[in-house]
């Protein structure tokens, strides 16, 4: 096994992976049950799928898009969830709900914005509940 392969296996997590892990911990502390992370399908990936048992509509499937940045030089992380991204997330969510027979269960889209400057041990996390409507 080459040293490049070993470095890859033992390299620190990317900023995005660290942000997703922190977002999942953040959501768990707020009572969400995480049911999937980095769920892949042929058309893309859902960062986090969770259940919010405290939603007024009853247990709700929450599709969480996590955006992590080290600073706001190119804008706030949540701004990266544009119309195209919303459309893709909607299609992914419909496929997920069909596959797991959740079409009758209430669902929503949240965005978690993580800002994690390299000099900080902990990030700033902002949670946008019901951040956007289905884009279909």
Secondary structure, DSSP 8 states (H G I E B T S, - for coil): --HHHHHHHHS---HHHHHHHHHHHHHHHTT-EEEEEEEEETTEEEEEEEEETT-TTSSEEEEEEEEEESSSTT--GGGG--HHHHHHHHHHHHHHHHHTT-TTS-EEEEEEEEE--TT-SS-EEEEEEEEE----
